[in-house]
Amino acid sequence: MTVPMRLQNTAAVDAVPAEDAACGGAACQDGRPRVTALRLSAFATHRRAEFPLGPLTLFAGPSGSGKSSALRAYEALARLGGGASLGEVFPDPGACVPERARPDAGRRRGFRIGCTVDGPAGVVRLDLAVQAEPGLRIAGERLTTGGVILLETALRDPSRPTVQAAWHTAGSSPVTRAPLPDNRLGTALLPLRVAGRTDGQRQVLAAAEQMVVALRSVYSCDPVPRHMRAPVPLGAGRLLPGCDNLAEVLWRTRSECGRRHGLLVAAVRDGCAGQVVDVLAEQVSSGAGQGSVPTGRAVQAVRAARAVRAVLDRGDGLRTPLGLLGDGELRYLALALVLLTGPGVLEVDTAGEVPEALQTLTVLADGFDRDLDVRQRDRLVRLAARMCERGHIRLVGTVSDPSWASGVDGVTVVHLEP
């Protein structure tokens, strides 16, 4: 049963608290690391906010309520966990600073974000303070579990490109101190710096690795229908965030797993008009295709390689190119494919040293219901709930009106207000 609650006067959540929301499903039983809460202490329009994240979470609210910025913060943490630098993750850091934030005595302004990850190492919290002005750098970072500070960094000397770090040792010395770069997430660097000789060091490593594994397995997906209509060259067969190469991925996946492809066909049959007996890709000449035509380098690529286009098999000898489908049908098909596939097919930076069976992929879907009609959004959210219940995939999306999803089992709705 759904229980409404309030968070920091910024959000109402139709769900149980963060730690409880993640438990009870398959992920809680198999020990896969998963992000169970997102903290936006001071980020864009958010202040002192903490949002629980279940297997399927939808941020809802009117325009300007901060739905997209919440997903942007999540994606930023994921990229930092994967080793990206601050400059790569925040090309416009000023946009992340709360509008009314005042500079301190040193004329510095910044923002604060964080998350909680649950897994075999327990409940681990990461909090990050970033200086955005006058220069982009990490001002402080803290990794904790069970009240124990495992890592703490602070900007001691603004003239140096480093932060002073101290991590838990619990040996002859309670902590180890060393400088770390001020443009990288310290937690992601710990496995390269901590020896693991003492129980304390091993606890630090376990917590850091759990945090990094949970954050790195993130796929940000926003299908763009106008980019999905033209033929595409065959390549690696990994789905891009905009799903431009949907046809190429169908060419690969249809023969790799018949059962999974059958589930995709059934889902497409539920969400697309007319009879659908198969979804496939077929080779075409460089000039063939329906809908928008690639230009510039895309044209050269199609001419230089075998090109394929995606079609719906209607079962009576008629095949409908995806270029003739509506925007809602294309977004529905692309999101269904994402939910039914895995990291091996998606363009995602996973922790390669960790088996996929021990990872949980998180899909970030801004505008989850964009262009979908009533039937499509109902079918899609129910498909998402079924897949997320299994534990190998989680989804965090945004919607304007969540009323259609509130009654679906397994959905956590976070209500945001401007």
N, C-alpha and C positions, 0 to 999 in steps of 0.2 A: 504494500500500500504506500502511496506517495504521501510524504509529510512535508508541507511547506515550511520554510524557515528563512530567516534574514541573515545577511552577512555584512557587517561593517556599514550598514546603511547604504550600500552600493548595489546589492544584489539580493534577490530572493531566489531560493533554490528548491525546486520540487524534487528533493531526493534526501537521502541520509547523508551524514557527514562524510568527508573525503575518505578517511581510512576505512569506514564501514562500507562505503559505496563500492570500493574495489574488491571487497571480500564477498565470498559466497559464490562467486563464479569460478570458471575453470582456471583462470589465471591465478587465483588465490591458492588453488590446490597444487599447481605445478611449479610454483616458486619463480615464475618469470618476473624480472624487474619491471615495474610499471609506475608511471607518474600518476599519483593520486590527488595532488593538489597543485594549483598554480597560484603564486603570490605576486601581486602587483602592488608593492608598497608605495611606489611613486613612479608611475609610468603612463605617459600620454594623459588620458582623461581619468585614469584610475589612481586612487589613493587609499592606502590601508585596506586593500582588498585581498581576500583569499577565497579561491573558488575550488570546490571539490570536483574531482574528475572521476567519473565512473567509466565503465567499458564503452559506453556511448553517451557523449555529452554534447548538448546543443546550447550555445549561448544565444539568447534571444533578447530582442529589444529594438526600439526605433533607431533610425539613422542618427549617428552621433553618440550612441550609448557606449561605444567602446568594444563592440563585438570583434571587429577585425583587429584592433590593437591587442586584444587578449591573445588571438592566434599568432600575431606577429611576435609577441613576447615569447610564446611557447617555441616558435620556430627559431628565434634567436638563441634561446637556451640550448636547443638541439644542435644548432650549428657550432656553438661554442664548445659543446660537449664532444663534437667531432673534430675539434682541433682548429677551427677557423679563427682568424684574428678578429679583434674588435672592429677594425676598419672594414673588413669584408662583411661582417654581420650588420653593422650599423653605418651605412653610407651617409645617412643624414641623421646623426645623433641628436641634433637639436629638436627634431620632431618627436623624440621619445621623452623629452623633459616636460613635466607637467607645466601647463600654461602659466600658472600663477607662481611657479617656483622662483624664489628670490635668490640671487647669488650670495655667497657667504663673504667673509671679510677678504678672502683671496680671489673674489670675483669668479668663484667656481659654481657651476650648476651641474646637475646630473640626474640620474634616475636609479631606481632599485627594483629588482625583480628576483624571483626565486621559485623553487618548487619542492615538493616532497615526493620521494620515491620509496615504494614498498617492495620488499623482495627478501631473498634469503638472509641478507645482512640486517634485516629489520627495517624500521622506518628511518630513512635518512633525509635530512633537510639540507638544501643548498640555498644560500642567500648571497646576492651579488649586488654591490654598489658600483655604479659606473659614473665616472666624471665625463661629461659631454663637452663642457666649456671650462677653460679656454682650449684645452686639448683633450682628445679622446683617450681614456686610459682607465684601467680598473683601480678603483679607490679602496675597495675592500671586498673580501670574500670569506664566507664561513660555511664549513661543512660540519654537521652535527648529527648525533644519533643518541637517543636515550639520555639526553642531558650532557653528553660528553662532546667537547669541541675537538674534532678530529683534524681540522685545518682552519687556520685563521690567517688572513693576510691584511696588510695595511700599507698605505702609501706614506712612507716616512720622509723621504727626500724627493720633493717634486723635481729636482734637477736631474734625477737619474731615471732611466726607463725601466725601473724595477719596483716591485713591492716586497716588503719584508714578510716572509712566510714562516709560520710555526706549525708543525704537525705533531700529533700525538705519538709518543714513543713508548711510555710506560716502562722504560728500562732503567739503566743507571742514570739517565737524564730524562725528566718527564716529557720534554719536547725537543724536537730538532728544528733549528732555525737555519734558513737559507734564503737568498733572494730568488724571486721568480719573475719572469717577464710581466710587464704591466699591460700587455695587449692580448694575453691568452688566459683562458680559464685555468686556474691553478689545479682544480680537481682533476682535469683531464691530463695534467702533467705528472700527477703523483705516482702512477704506476712506473714511470721512468726514473723517479727520484727516491722512492722509499724501498729500502732493502728487504723488509719483511722478516727481520731476524727476531723481533720481539712480538709478544701477543698484541701489544698496542699498535705496532706497525702493520701487523696482519689485519687488524681491525680497520685501520685506515685504508689499506689496499682493497679490502672487501667492500667497504662503503663507497669508495671512489669508483671502483669498477662497476658496482651496481648502478650508480648514478649515470655513468657514461653509457653503459649498455642501454638503459632505459631512454636516455635522451637521443642517442644517435639513430635509433630505429624510428625515424620520423619521415613521412612522405607528405609533402604539401601538394594538394591536388586542387586545381581549379580549371576544369575542362572548358576550352574555348571553341565553341561550335564552328566558327568560321575558319578555323585552322584545321578542322578535322574532315573537311569535305573533299579535299583534293588527294590524288594519288601521292604516295610517299615512297622513297627508295628503301630497299631492304637494308637493314643494318643489324645492330646488336639485339634488337627486339626487346628493349627495356623501355617501358612507358614513361614518357616525359611528363612533367607536372601539368602542362596544358593539354595533354592527351593528343597532341598534334599527330603523332605516329600511331594512332589506334589501329590502323589497318595493318601496319607492320607487326604489331604485337599479336593481333588475331592470327596472322599468318603463322606465327610461331606457336602460340598456345593451343590452337585447335588440335594439333597432332600430338602435343606433349601430354595432355591429361584429358582423356575422353570424359571422365566423370565431371571434372570441374567445368569443362566446356558445356556439358549437358545442363548443368545448373545455370550457366550464363544464358543459354538459349531459352530456358524456362523463364528466367527473370526478364529477358527482353520481350518474350511473348506477353508477359503481364503488363509491360509498360509501353509497348509500341502499338500503333494502330495496324489493323489488318492481320492476316495470318502470317506466322513466322515459324518455319520449321528448322532453320539453321542461321547462324551468323558466321560469316567467313570472309576471307580475303582472297582476291583473285588477281593474277598478273594482268597488266594492261600495257599498251604502248605508251611512250612518253607523252603523247598528246592527248590521251584519253582521260576521261574523268568527268565528274559532275560537280556543280557548285563552283566555288572560287578556284582560281587557277594559281599555282605557285608562281612567284616572280623572283627575279634576281638570282641569287645563289641557289635557291630552292629549285628553280628550273634546271640549272646546270647539274645539280645533284640527281634529279629524276632522270635526265637524259644519260647521265654517266653510269647509272645502275639500273637493275631491274626494279620496276615500280609496281606497287600493289595498291588496290583500293578495297575498301570494306563494303560488303553488300549484305542485304537480308534475303535469304532464300524463301520465297513465298510458297514453294511446294508444288507449283504447277508449271514449272519451267521458267517462271518469272523471277528475276533477281532485281531488287531495288538498291541502287547505290546509296550509301549513307549520305552522299551529297544532296540527296533529295529529301532527307528527313528534316523535321523541324528542330529548332534549337533545344527544346525540352527533351525530345527523343534522344538526341545526341548526348546531352549531358547525363541523362538517365542511364544510357548504355555505358558510357565511360565510367561513371561512378560504380555501376554494378560490376564492371570488369575489375576495378580496383579492389572492391570488397571481396571478390572471389579469387583473387590471385595472391601473390606474396612477394617478399623482397627480391626473389630471384628474377622477377619480371618487371618490377618497378625501378625507376631510376632513383635509388635511395642508398645512402651511405650507412650500411649496417656495420656492426662490430664483427669483422671477418674472422676474428680469432675465437668467437663464441658461436657454437652450433645454433642454427636457426630455431631448433626445437626449444632453446632456452631464451629466445628473444620474443618480444611482443612488438609488432609493427603498429605505430600510431599514425593514422591518416588525419591530416588537417584539411578540412573542406570549408573554405570561406564561401558563403552563399550556397549552402547545401541544397536548398530548395529552389534556387534561382531557375526560372523558366519552366519549372515542372508544373504539370496540372495536378488536380486533386488526387487522381488515381496514381500517378507516377510517384508523387512524394510519399503517399501511404505505402506503396509497394517497396519503395527504396528504404524507408526508415525501418520497415519490418525485416527486410533482408539484412540491413546493417545490424539490427538488434540480434538476429540469429547468428550472424558471423561473429559479432563481438562476444557473445555468450560463450563461445568456444575457447576464448582466451588468447588466441594467436594474433588477434588484431583488435585495435581500439580505434575509436573515431571521435574527434572533436570538431564540431562544425558550428556554423552560425546560421540563424534563420531570423526572419523578421517577426513572424507570428508562430508561436510554438503550439497553438491550441490543437492542431491536428496530430501532434506527436506526444502530447502529455499523457495520453492514456495507454501508450505502448509500453509493455513491460521491458525493463532494462534501460530505459532512457532517462538520463539525468538532464533536467532543463534548468539552466542558470538564467534568471531574469535580470537584465541590466537596465538601469535607468540613466538618462542623460545627467 
